[in-house]
Amino acid sequence: MKSPLRLEPGERPADDIIAALREGRRVVLDVQVAGSAHEVVLRYDGETYHCDTPTSLHRHSEEAEMRACLDRMGYAAEN
């Protein structure tokens, strides 16, 4: 298994995050939720993108959905 890519939210553009996921890497983001530090783990299983957040696990079947999530949540750098 490839080593995870650890990022701060907004550190890299969505293209970089998606590329890392497609290479089989997990992307770990350190986020603040309600004043506490938490990790969000992003991964891709070849068919579905997974976002494991402190409160839920949600999935995206399309790359466009994942990109929208990265932008909406502030995980990706703005273009």
Phi, psi and omega in degrees: 000139179286153180290146179293152175261115182262124183227159168267146177305135179082004183284324184231152177288162181303323180303317180294319181294314179298318179300316179297318179297317180292336176282355180096009179270146169275146176247123181250124180246134175267117183236160174257124178232117180054041177080003179243148178279135179219164175252140169247130180246124178252141178206163180226128183260012182100342178229323187229138173270136182241137175238108179261102183258171179299338184250342183196169170245119175236160188233153176228126182274342181241146178301322180299323177295318180295317178300318179297320178295315179302318179290312183300320184274352180078018180285329182260152175292147177288143179278000000 
